[in-house]
Amino acid sequence: MSSALATKRAPFELLEHTADVGVLAHGSTLAEAFVHAAEGMFSVMVNLSGVREEEERSLAVEAHDWPSLLVAWLSELIYFSDVDSLVFKRFEIREMSPYSLRASAYGEKIDRQRHELGAGVKAITRHMLEVDEDEDGYRVQVLLDI
């Protein structure tokens, strides 16, 4: 294995916390880190390998700073999941500027017979919320209320 592959880190990891689950996500760009945070959040809710890309939802969110935008982004995805009974597998941020983004999420209706469901995410908390630049790009951390 080349040294470049040996040092490549996972795009997200799950963090243990009392009644919550944390997601620590990385990306070479801030948009990529936000996408990986969404993937991490939905990996808590469902086994992503069983999710098909049959439906698309477009969304636009705004906030007053980057951490608040991360909360707004993930909260909007939870909204679609709750209201339309959807689980998402893939995310594309089409446009991102200071404190706003436009994106699409791809997934399908929840099928309890076929999907391996995990914990439901009730909300995004602001506890331990972080959006930082690091040596490899960006790092975001968020706790999910399950």
Secondary structure, 3 states (H helix, E strand, C coil): CCHHHHCCCCCEEEEECCCEEEEEEEECCHHHHHHHHHHHHHHHHECHHHCCCCEEEEEEEECCCHHHHHHHHHHHHHHHHHHHCEEEEEEEEEEEECCEEEEEEEEEECCCCCCCECCCCCEEEEEEEEEEEECCEEEEEEEEEC
